Amino acid sequence: MTSQHPTPGDARPGGRTARNTAAVLQATLDELGERGYGAITVDSVAARSGVHKATVYRRWGGVDGLVRAALEHSTERHWEPELTGSLYTDLLRLVETVTSGFTEAPEREVSAAAVAAAFESEEVAEALRRFMSDRHRRAAVIVTEAIARGEAPRDTDAEEVIRSAIAPVYYRLLISREPVTADDLRRAASIAATAAAAGTFTGTPGPPTP
């Protein structure tokens, strides 16, 4: 296989360069949350991180590359869902975590800005898709543990259960902009858990059997 030049921001060196990388990516997230995607510049990220803008341009190419790399770096951070021994309760904890990420500082500003940026840049959208795919994969253990306990059929699509639980929460947070109440979260978790137990997430989707 022939070697190729790395995409800007893909290199993962150590030492001082690693510290500079961490500083730049954190500065990018801070700028994204405080200023929004449309107002970020390489100059502002360089100034905030203390890394020369020529280095930033060379490594990441521009704002899209910076935001993409910052989101991808976020997937490397350790996160595992809370497991309580109950599918419903585990899903409830998950949707509570999702909600806090969009409603509590400092995460809320970055989360909302990242979603908005994905509508402006396909490069950022792809990075966001990878980030969400990573989170769905990690959260799937909630369902695989439930399957092992007999709470859902063996061929349940674990990641689809996760998507089903968080979908109504994302709708309220990002589309209708309605407040998300404790009842909303309990309902989302209950619907997903009940559907999983009924076998909704197995086989080929279709209309309910009378």
N, C-alpha and C positions, 0 to 999 in steps of 0.2 A: 504494500500500500504506500502510495506516495504521500509525503508530508504536505500539509497545507498551512498557510498562515492562520493563526488563531483569530476568531472573531473578537473585535474589541471588547475587553472586559472579561474574556474567558480564562485568561491565564490565572493560575493560583500559586504564585510564588510565596516564599517565606521571608522572614526577616523584616527589614525596614519597608520593603515593598508591600508586604502583607499588612503592616500597620497603616501604610498610606491607603491601601485598598479599603480596609475597614473604615478609615476616616472618611474617604470619599463616598462610600456607599451609605454610611450613616448620615452624612451631610445631605445626600440626595433624598433620603427618606424624610429628613427634617424639612428640607426645602419643599418637598412635595406636599407635606402636611400643612405647612405654614403659608405657602404661596400658591399652591395649585400647579398643575402640570403646565398650563399656559404661561406661567410667569417664571418658571425655572430657566436658568441659563448656566452654561458651563462656568462662566465667570463667578456666578453666585455660589455654585457648589465648590469651586476651587477656593474661593475666599473663606468659605465656612469651614472647609476641611483643612486648610493650610497647605494644600498640595498645589504645586504650580499648574496653571491652566494648560500649559503645553503638555504636561504629563497626562492630565485628564483627557485632553483631545486625543493623544496618542493611544491611550489604553481603551477608551470607551467611545470615541468618535463623535459624541454629541449627546444631547439630552435623552433621546430615545435609548441609546446604548446604556446610559447611566441608570435610567429607571428600570430597564430590563434587568441589568445586572443586580440592582438593589433588590428587586423582587425575587430573583433567582437565589440570591444570597439568603433571603429570608427563609427559603425552603430548607436550608441547612441547619436552621436553629432547632433545637430539641423541642418537640411538642408531642405529647401523647394524650389521648382522651382519658378522662376519669372513668374508671370502671367500678361499678357499685354492686354488680351481681344481678341487675335487673335491666332488661332491654329498655323499658320505658324510662327508668330513672337515668340510665346512661345517655339516652337520646335527649332527655330534658337537660342534663348537664351540658351536652354539646350545644344545643340551641341557645342556652344561656351564655356560653362562651362566645358563640358567634355574635350574639346581640351586644355583648359588652365590647367586642372589638369595633363596633360601629357607633357606640353610644357613650363610651367612656374615654376620657383623655388619658394618654396622648394618642392611643391607637386610632380613635375615630377619624381624626383628620387625615391620617395617612391612608386608612382603608377606603374612605370615600374618594379621596383624590386618585388613588390607584385605579378604582373602577372607572372614574371619569376619564382618566388618561387612556384607558383601554379603548374608549370610543374615538379617541383622536389618533392613535398610533397602533398599527397592526403589530409592530414589534413588541409594544407594551402588552397588547392583548394576548399575544402568544405566551409571554412571560406570566401573565395573570392566569392563563389556562393551565400552565404547568404548575403554578403555585397551588391552585385549587385542586388539581388532580392529585398532587402530593398530599394535601390535607384530607381529601376523600379517602385516599389509600390508607393513611394512618388511622383515620376514624373508623375504617371498616372493621377493625378488631372488635368494636362494640357489637357488631352483628355476628361475627364469627364466634365470639364467646357466647352469644345468645343461642346460636345454632347448637353449640356443644351442650348447652343446658336444656335443649329441647324446646326453646321458645319460638323457633322458626324452622321451617323445613330445611333439609340439608342443602338443597340446590338454590337457596335464596341468593339473589344478587346483592351482596353486602353494600357495595357502593351506591346502588340505587336506593336502598333504604336510607342511607345517609342523605342523599340528595333530596329525597322526599321529605325528610324531617326538616331540613334547613330551608327548603324552597319557599314556604309561606313566610318565613322570617325575612328572607332576602326581599321578597315582594314588598312587604311593609316598609322595610328599611330603605330600599332603593327605588322602588317604582311608585307606590302610592304615598310614601312618606308619612304614613300613619304611625302613631305611637305603638310600640310593641309592649303589650302588657304581660303580666305573669300568666294570665289565662290563655293568651295567645300562644305562649311557649308551651304550656301544658297540653294545649290542644294539638299543636304541631307534633309533639312527641308521642301523644296518645294515638293520633291517626296513623303515623308511620309504624309504630309498634303493633297496633292492631292489624294493619294491612300486612305487615310482615308475617305475623302469626297465622293469618288466613291464607298465606301462600301467594299473595298478590305479586311478589317480586320473584316468582319462579316461572320458567317456561316462557312462552310467547304471550305478550299482553293481549287482552281481548275484552269484550264486554262481559259483565258479570253473568253468571249462570243463574237463571230463575230458580 
